Amino acid sequence: MSLLTKGNLAFKENNYKKAIELYQQAIKENPKLSSLISVNIKLSKLRLENKNSNNSNIPVTIKKDNVSTPKDIESIPVSKQPTIVKQTSNYEGRLEKVIDNQIIGWAVSKGNSSEIFNLEVFVDDVFFCKIKNNVTRGDLKRHKKSDGLGGIKFSIPSELLQKDSNRIEVKWPCGSCFISTFLEKQRPSLYSTRITQSISTQVSIIVPIYNAAEDLQTCIERLKCYTPEDVDIILINDGSTDQRIYEILEKAELEKSFRVFHNDINLGFTKTVNRGIELAGRNDVVFLNSDARVTPRWLQGLQRALVSDYKIATVTPMSDRAGAFSAPRIGNENDLPSNVKEEDYALAFRRRSFGFYPTVPTGNGFCMYVRRRCIDEIGALDSDAFPRGYGEENDFCMRARKSGWRNVIDDRTYVFHDRNKSFGEAKTELMAAGRKIVDERYPDYKKSTAVFSESPLISLARYQAGLALKDVTSPILPRGLFVISTLTGGTPQTNRDLMGALSSEIEPWLLHCDSKIISLYKVNPNGNDILIAKHALKEDVDPLTHDSVEYDQVVLTWLVNYDFEIVHIRHLAWHSINLPRIAKESGARTFLSFHDYYSICPTVKLLDNNKQFCGGKCTKTNGDCTPELWPKTAFPKLKNNWVNNWRTKFESAVAVCDGFITTHNSGREIILKSLNVDRDKFHVIPHGRNFSTIKQLAAPYVQGEKLRILVPGNISEPKGSKLIEQLLKEDTEGKIEFHVLGRASFDFRHKNLILHGEYKREDFSKRVAEIAPHVGAVFSIWNETWCHTLTELWSVGIAALVTNFPTVASRVDSSGAGWVVPETTPEILKFLYSTNFRESIKDKTSILSTMEISSTNSQMAQKYKELYFSQVSPNCV
């Protein structure tokens, strides 16, 4: 039992002196809880001083030593306590209980016992919500403190209680402090609901227009920036008198997503929207005011909210000026600091949000998504009762509500609004007329709208919006998710280089899957990554279908919740093949790299059963090929058979990608011959490497000396182990000595085969200096899409012998820093024995003293950045 718990027990037993001693010892044991324990010490001293008085049982929150469970907070029952009040000149009240995250007490007006008033609640000095003293309290009536109300009871969402100690304050209407207490950390239910539905419905955006040319221009530009290209956007001019409107719409009509219509006469707002509903056909619709300014992934956000429940009729985002839908403060004044971009705040808002989608009685027509099935059931807007607007969306939503539909707030999406500019001076009159009709039709409307000020979930959304305002004081970077399969080798290492080089402009995250466990990390370029989420699949990713419904649901949930702008799939092995589709569905720009030929064939390297490189066209020999990353028995016969199903599947899956990347043109051409992907979207970006210095570590060759050949990397048969074995067996004169630096897979031993073991990248030059090789070798028997070991050899001044495959051969030919060896073992040996070769070592090595080895990581990152944002207008970045 901890000292704190012992102190609590002593306190309960009224042994306050002992409690004080134990609490003081507990502070030494738990310094972080000193501020909390000190409260109990003060209270114990007060109890000790007044032990025999009637005022001894003052309410207290007692904290246990374990701060991780919901039972951390307990309260002495209020029935045992007399009324000890806190007063101002006008008010009095009392905190009675703190149970878990619920606070109970009372507050009354001294001068007016029937007064119901607002009290403001703050969490860690940030405004959270307003509460009313409207809970029924018969005891207060008996003591003539109130007319029967006066109680307060409210909860703080566990999502806000993420520090060890969270300060809760309640302030009187006059601004002075009424309650100040602390709640302990609680585990939230953040993102506990898995997304199980995909967004499959088509949608049309309806923008009714009447004058306000500047706002319309901005509205259109934002729609072009942040709305998917395949979305139907309907612009309807309702008889505008400003000629500029016609000029703006004429240009907009040239965009493939936009359709422009002109009313012959001014029909009014509601009839214009209804016309748009008809023009949308069977699509869902979004009503969007022409003075609204959308933000990144706004539409995907609304659609994601919609599919969370099949009975949701309407979805409305939060805004700066949308009345009850405004945040951080309810109302219409939520100006951003002058140096903050609206898009950045919308990103910060989404990242702070919990996505609870609170239910409300009505939406707001400034930006409201409406499900077509609901329109079919209850009809369109009532243009007779609300011809010019204001009240029409409230009436529609209340009709939907009456028919069993829900209206929700998308508390993850923020759309800016200038509020009813097109109504001009008629706004007040329209508001009054519309509200009167709504109140007459729906007697419960006024009562139901209290949810906007009383709902804990809406208050939570506004509170988080306030925190987002603090977040934007620092740069808000777009998030990029980089997807890998293997954890060792060149691909993950180069991916690490890329993420580090981009980290000042893109916030890098990492997704890994081994077909069994999915892990999501926030990348720390200068330290250990932070594991954000991990999920063990109940069923592994199936190699035949290359998918998993569970994987799709989990990863889509993560993509949506953590709001990635870019998804770069570095490798698809062990991931669901649906990843490109669900990444696009989340609203991310999606890119796929080809670091090998896995998308063409599960052999990965295109080596047949005889270890012959097929180049994507199956060889005619007998036997079957072996998959590399899956069990050997995972597939039907691959050769000239299942490989065709594999390619068809991959072609379909990757077609949605915004771009493709490989590192050498020869690899690109092989892939294009085998997969029907868009050539114009297929880019070549060589790997970059940062070398602090280019060293010259090649040992001068002396005639007659045994030739020392360095072979770096993980050397297996595809990397030339059999070729090395054959060369050593045929080198009967012992003129060649191979030094393998890296993981090696050899079935034989030889006195001239020296295995030096694995190396760390940063130790490469040191290890090479110890070996003192004359030349290096890259003896791959397949056409790699790149070759990191060739780059490493050159970085230490060692010319390279390479096999005659285009990627490495072309690099050697163009640089002159090496030799392309003949194809057969006898020819290679003859070449290595030749005087011409041995005399050329010095010349080839000298080339490296002035050669630029490769692009740097920052140069590589710049090319990727240009690609990631190439389809984005400069005004949208």
Disulfide bonds with the S-S distance in Angstrom:
Cys225-Cys876 1.49
